[in-house]
Amino acid sequence: MSGGWTIAVLGAGAWGTALRAGHRATLWARNAETAREITHGHRNSRYLPGVALDPRLAALDDMAAVLHGAQCVLAVTPAQTLRAVLAQARLALAPDVPVVLCAKGIERTTGRLMSEVAGEVLPDNPIAALSGPSFAADVAAGLPTAVTVAARNAALAGRLAARLSAPNLRCYSSDDLAGVEIGGALKNVLAIAAGATQGAGLGASAVAAIVARGFVELRRIGAAFGARAETLMGLSGLGDLILTCSSEQSRNFAYGLALGRGRSVEGLPLAEGVHTAGIAARLAEERGLEAPIVASVARVLEGRLTVEAAMQALLARPLKSEAE
């Protein structure tokens, strides 16, 4: 990343630890032990095992200290805890400091996108989102990655994309904030569907069909939120969907695999799609949108449907034109 910014990172998980390369950055960690390991041991053994961290990277469990003097904030906490974390940050965050949201999801209690949540909690701070096909381990290892940085203000999006880019991390800018967020949220749900299909041994053809038809649903729901088609065809939509539906590095895909194999999901790492599926299905239903794959994932997660029964129900739907 260029420019030598002072960045506060809210969240000391894998993605928060990986994103800050090249800037003066301090991470806020909930756990004091994690903060000490990052600062003094130059490791984050829980989230990035085997990765040696920049010795200049520091972490604290004092949010106010982390936010003091920050020129940019990266909010890298889970989607369902974002509101509470930003409410805490508001007490120490200076106005006009941009906040870049890195969580992918829809608030399940309200149906709001992460930018809407942030706008309610931090009305005086510019809000942006970073999303795209990216694994934290790849970024931390210096492997080439491309993402999108979006804000309603195109100039702000451009400045943030330039600042956050690095030799191995190319950031494109967009003013389609809703489109970037919807792509990131729904691809998690569809990754669970793809993983469950593969885990149930239903074949590569079925997985490909789920991904392709799932993308139709993503575009349909995205359009209802005002997302532009070209955004959903880009990095934060189709690009992220392809990555997340094809690798066990994806927590959502791995969660789906366990479901499909009939294994316990207890103790698996957080999969944001688990929390997003139900609210996404409800929002689609309220808007009269056909989203049978999203709805099926929600029912499977609720224990109301098996993976095999879900696939049978999808195959039994009335035949129609592919364009519908």
C-alpha positions as CSV (number, residue, x, y, z in Angstrom):
1,M,0.0,0.0,0.0
2,S,1.3,3.5,-0.8
3,G,1.5,6.7,1.0
4,G,2.4,6.0,4.7
5,W,-1.0,6.6,6.2
6,T,-1.8,6.1,9.8
7,I,-4.5,3.4,9.9
8,A,-6.6,2.0,12.7
9,V,-7.8,-1.6,12.0
10,L,-10.8,-2.6,14.1
11,G,-10.4,-6.4,14.2
12,A,-7.3,-8.5,14.6
13,G,-8.4,-11.5,12.6
14,A,-6.8,-12.8,9.5
15,W,-8.1,-10.1,7.1
16,G,-7.4,-7.2,9.5
17,T,-3.9,-8.4,10.0
18,A,-3.2,-8.9,6.3
19,L,-4.7,-5.7,5.0
20,R,-2.4,-3.1,6.6
21,A,0.9,-3.8,4.8
22,G,2.9,-0.6,4.0
23,H,1.2,1.8,6.4
24,R,1.6,2.7,10.0
25,A,-1.2,0.6,11.4
26,T,-2.4,-0.4,14.8
27,L,-4.9,-3.2,15.2
28,W,-7.6,-3.3,17.8
29,A,-7.9,-6.8,19.3
30,R,-10.6,-7.9,21.7
31,N,-8.2,-10.3,23.3
32,A,-5.2,-8.9,25.1
33,E,-3.2,-12.1,24.5
34,T,-3.7,-11.8,20.7
35,A,-2.6,-8.1,20.9
36,R,0.6,-9.1,22.8
37,E,1.4,-11.9,20.3
38,I,1.0,-9.6,17.3
39,T,3.1,-6.8,18.8
40,H,5.8,-8.7,20.5
41,G,5.8,-12.1,18.8
42,H,5.1,-10.8,15.3
43,R,2.6,-13.7,14.9
44,N,-1.1,-14.2,14.8
45,S,-1.1,-17.9,15.4
46,R,-4.9,-18.2,15.7
47,Y,-5.8,-16.5,12.4
48,L,-2.7,-16.6,10.3
49,P,-0.7,-19.6,11.5
50,G,2.8,-19.8,10.0
51,V,2.9,-16.2,8.7
52,A,5.6,-13.9,10.0
53,L,4.2,-10.4,10.5
54,D,5.9,-7.1,9.9
55,P,7.7,-6.3,13.2
56,R,6.4,-2.7,13.0
57,L,2.8,-3.9,13.3
58,A,1.3,-3.3,16.7
59,A,-2.0,-4.3,18.3
60,L,-3.8,-3.1,21.4
61,D,-6.9,-4.1,23.2
62,D,-7.7,-0.4,23.9
63,M,-9.9,0.9,21.1
64,A,-9.6,4.5,22.0
65,A,-5.8,4.3,21.8
66,V,-5.9,2.6,18.5
67,L,-8.2,5.2,17.0
68,H,-6.2,8.2,18.3
69,G,-4.7,10.1,15.4
70,A,-6.0,7.6,12.7
71,Q,-6.3,9.0,9.2
72,C,-8.4,6.0,8.0
73,V,-10.2,3.2,9.8
74,L,-10.6,-0.3,8.4
75,A,-13.5,-2.0,10.1
76,V,-12.8,-5.7,9.8
77,T,-15.1,-7.2,12.5
78,P,-17.9,-9.7,11.6
79,A,-21.0,-8.2,10.0
80,Q,-23.4,-9.0,12.8
81,T,-21.2,-7.2,15.4
82,L,-20.4,-4.2,13.3
83,R,-23.0,-1.9,14.8
84,A,-21.8,-2.5,18.4
85,V,-18.1,-2.1,17.4
86,L,-18.8,1.2,15.6
87,A,-20.9,2.5,18.5
88,Q,-17.9,1.9,20.7
89,A,-15.6,3.5,18.1
90,R,-17.8,6.6,17.8
91,L,-16.7,7.7,21.3
92,A,-13.0,8.1,20.1
93,L,-13.2,8.6,16.3
94,A,-12.6,12.0,14.9
95,P,-15.3,13.3,12.4
96,D,-14.5,13.2,8.7
97,V,-12.1,10.2,9.1
98,P,-13.1,7.7,6.4
99,V,-14.3,4.3,7.6
100,V,-13.7,1.4,5.2
101,L,-16.0,-1.6,5.8
102,C,-14.5,-5.0,5.2
103,A,-17.2,-7.2,6.5
104,K,-19.5,-8.9,4.0
105,G,-23.1,-9.4,5.1
106,I,-26.5,-8.0,5.8
107,E,-27.6,-7.2,9.4
108,R,-30.0,-9.9,10.2
109,T,-32.1,-8.0,12.7
110,T,-32.8,-5.0,10.4
111,G,-32.0,-6.1,6.8
112,R,-29.6,-3.2,6.4
113,L,-26.4,-3.3,4.4
114,M,-23.2,-2.6,6.4
115,S,-22.9,0.9,4.9
116,E,-26.4,1.7,6.1
117,V,-25.5,0.5,9.6
118,A,-22.3,2.5,9.6
119,G,-24.2,5.6,8.3
120,E,-26.6,5.4,11.2
121,V,-23.9,5.0,13.8
122,L,-21.3,7.3,12.3
123,P,-23.2,10.1,10.5
124,D,-20.2,12.4,10.4
125,N,-17.7,10.0,8.8
126,P,-17.4,9.1,5.1
127,I,-18.2,5.4,4.6
128,A,-16.7,3.1,2.0
129,A,-16.5,-0.7,1.5
130,L,-13.7,-3.0,0.4
131,S,-14.7,-6.3,-1.2
132,G,-13.6,-8.7,-3.9
133,P,-12.1,-12.2,-4.5
134,S,-9.4,-12.3,-1.8
135,F,-8.2,-14.7,0.9
136,A,-6.3,-13.1,3.8
137,A,-3.6,-15.8,3.6
138,D,-2.9,-14.9,0.0
139,V,-2.6,-11.1,0.8
140,A,-0.5,-11.8,3.8
141,A,1.8,-14.0,1.7
142,G,2.2,-11.2,-0.9
143,L,0.3,-13.1,-3.6
144,P,-1.4,-10.9,-6.3
145,T,-5.0,-9.9,-5.4
146,A,-7.5,-7.4,-6.8
147,V,-10.4,-6.0,-5.0
148,T,-12.9,-3.1,-5.3
149,V,-13.1,-0.1,-3.0
150,A,-16.5,1.6,-3.2
151,A,-18.1,4.8,-1.9
152,R,-21.1,6.8,-3.0
153,N,-18.6,9.7,-3.7
154,A,-16.5,8.6,-6.6
155,A,-13.7,10.9,-5.7
156,L,-13.5,9.4,-2.2
157,A,-13.5,5.9,-3.6
158,G,-10.7,6.8,-6.0
159,R,-8.6,8.3,-3.2
160,L,-9.1,5.3,-0.9
161,A,-8.3,2.8,-3.7
162,A,-5.1,4.6,-4.5
163,R,-4.1,4.7,-0.8
164,L,-4.9,1.1,-0.1
165,S,-3.3,-0.4,-3.2
166,A,0.0,-2.2,-2.8
167,P,2.4,-4.0,-5.1
168,N,0.4,-7.2,-4.6
169,L,-3.0,-5.6,-3.9
170,R,-4.7,-3.8,-6.7
171,C,-7.7,-1.8,-5.7
172,Y,-10.2,-0.6,-8.3
173,S,-12.7,2.1,-7.3
174,S,-16.5,2.3,-7.7
175,D,-19.3,4.6,-6.7
176,D,-21.8,1.7,-6.7
177,L,-21.6,1.1,-2.9
178,A,-24.8,-1.0,-2.7
179,G,-23.7,-3.2,-5.6
180,V,-20.3,-4.0,-4.1
181,E,-21.9,-4.8,-0.7
182,I,-24.7,-7.0,-2.2
183,G,-22.2,-9.0,-4.2
184,G,-20.0,-9.6,-1.1
185,A,-23.0,-10.6,1.1
186,L,-24.8,-12.9,-1.2
187,K,-21.8,-14.8,-2.5
188,N,-21.3,-16.1,1.0
189,V,-24.8,-17.7,0.9
190,L,-24.2,-19.2,-2.5
191,A,-20.8,-20.6,-1.4
192,I,-22.6,-22.5,1.3
193,A,-24.9,-23.9,-1.4
194,A,-22.0,-24.9,-3.6
195,G,-20.1,-26.5,-0.7
196,A,-23.2,-28.4,0.4
197,T,-23.8,-29.7,-3.1
198,Q,-20.2,-30.9,-3.4
199,G,-20.2,-32.3,0.1
200,A,-23.3,-34.3,-0.6
201,G,-21.5,-35.9,-3.6
202,L,-24.0,-34.6,-6.2
203,G,-21.3,-34.0,-8.8
204,A,-19.3,-31.2,-10.4
205,S,-22.1,-30.5,-12.9
206,A,-24.6,-29.8,-10.0
207,V,-22.1,-27.5,-8.3
208,A,-21.6,-25.5,-11.6
209,A,-25.4,-25.3,-12.0
210,I,-25.8,-24.0,-8.4
211,V,-23.1,-21.3,-9.0
212,A,-24.5,-20.2,-12.3
213,R,-28.1,-20.1,-11.3
214,G,-27.1,-18.6,-7.9
215,F,-25.5,-15.7,-9.8
216,V,-28.8,-15.1,-11.5
217,E,-30.4,-14.7,-8.1
218,L,-27.5,-12.5,-6.9
219,R,-28.1,-10.2,-9.9
220,R,-31.9,-10.2,-9.3
221,I,-31.6,-9.2,-5.7
222,G,-28.8,-6.8,-6.4
223,A,-31.0,-5.0,-8.9
224,A,-33.7,-4.5,-6.3
225,F,-31.1,-2.8,-4.1
226,G,-30.1,-0.5,-7.0
227,A,-26.9,-2.3,-7.8
228,R,-25.6,-1.9,-11.3
229,A,-25.2,-5.0,-13.5
230,E,-21.6,-4.2,-14.4
231,T,-20.7,-4.1,-10.7
232,L,-22.2,-7.5,-10.1
233,M,-20.3,-8.8,-13.1
234,G,-17.0,-7.5,-11.6
235,L,-14.6,-8.4,-8.9
236,S,-17.0,-7.9,-5.9
237,G,-19.7,-9.9,-7.5
238,L,-18.9,-12.6,-10.0
239,G,-15.2,-12.6,-9.2
240,D,-15.8,-13.1,-5.5
241,L,-18.4,-15.7,-6.2
242,I,-16.0,-17.8,-8.3
243,L,-13.3,-17.8,-5.7
244,T,-15.6,-18.5,-2.7
245,C,-17.4,-21.3,-4.4
246,S,-14.3,-23.2,-5.5
247,S,-12.0,-23.4,-2.4
248,E,-12.0,-24.9,1.0
249,Q,-10.1,-21.8,2.1
250,S,-13.5,-20.2,2.0
251,R,-15.2,-20.5,5.4
252,N,-18.6,-20.5,3.8
253,F,-17.7,-23.2,1.2
254,A,-16.2,-25.3,4.0
255,Y,-19.3,-24.9,6.1
256,G,-21.4,-26.1,3.2
257,L,-19.1,-29.1,2.7
258,A,-19.6,-30.1,6.3
259,L,-23.4,-29.8,5.9
260,G,-23.4,-31.8,2.7
261,R,-21.3,-34.5,4.3
262,G,-23.6,-34.7,7.3
263,R,-20.8,-33.7,9.7
264,S,-21.2,-31.4,12.7
265,V,-20.6,-27.7,12.1
266,E,-19.9,-27.1,15.8
267,G,-16.6,-25.3,16.2
268,L,-16.2,-24.4,12.5
269,P,-14.8,-20.8,11.9
270,L,-17.3,-18.1,11.5
271,A,-19.1,-18.2,8.1
272,E,-20.9,-14.9,7.5
273,G,-23.3,-16.6,5.0
274,V,-24.9,-18.5,7.9
275,H,-26.2,-15.2,9.3
276,T,-27.0,-13.6,6.0
277,A,-29.0,-16.5,4.4
278,G,-32.2,-16.0,6.4
279,I,-32.4,-12.3,6.1
280,A,-31.5,-12.4,2.4
281,A,-34.3,-14.9,1.7
282,R,-36.7,-12.8,3.7
283,L,-35.8,-9.6,1.8
284,A,-36.2,-11.4,-1.6
285,E,-39.6,-12.7,-0.5
286,E,-40.8,-9.3,0.7
287,R,-39.8,-7.9,-2.7
288,G,-41.5,-10.6,-4.7
289,L,-38.2,-11.9,-6.1
290,E,-37.5,-15.5,-7.1
291,A,-34.4,-16.7,-5.2
292,P,-35.0,-20.4,-4.7
293,I,-31.3,-21.2,-4.0
294,V,-31.0,-18.6,-1.3
295,A,-34.3,-19.7,0.2
296,S,-33.1,-23.3,0.2
297,V,-29.9,-22.5,2.0
298,A,-31.9,-20.7,4.6
299,R,-34.1,-23.7,5.1
300,V,-31.2,-26.1,5.3
301,L,-29.5,-23.9,7.9
302,E,-32.7,-23.8,9.9
303,G,-32.9,-27.6,9.8
304,R,-36.1,-27.6,7.8
305,L,-34.6,-29.3,4.7
306,T,-31.8,-31.7,3.9
307,V,-29.3,-30.9,1.2
308,E,-30.6,-33.8,-1.0
309,A,-34.2,-32.7,-0.5
310,A,-33.3,-29.1,-1.4
311,M,-31.6,-30.2,-4.6
312,Q,-34.6,-32.4,-5.5
313,A,-36.9,-29.4,-4.9
314,L,-34.8,-27.2,-7.1
315,L,-34.8,-29.7,-9.9
316,A,-38.6,-30.1,-9.7
317,R,-39.3,-26.4,-10.2
318,P,-41.3,-25.6,-13.3
319,L,-39.2,-25.5,-16.5
320,K,-38.7,-22.0,-18.0
321,S,-36.4,-20.0,-20.2
322,E,-32.9,-19.5,-18.9
323,A,-33.4,-15.8,-19.3
324,E,-36.2,-15.8,-16.7
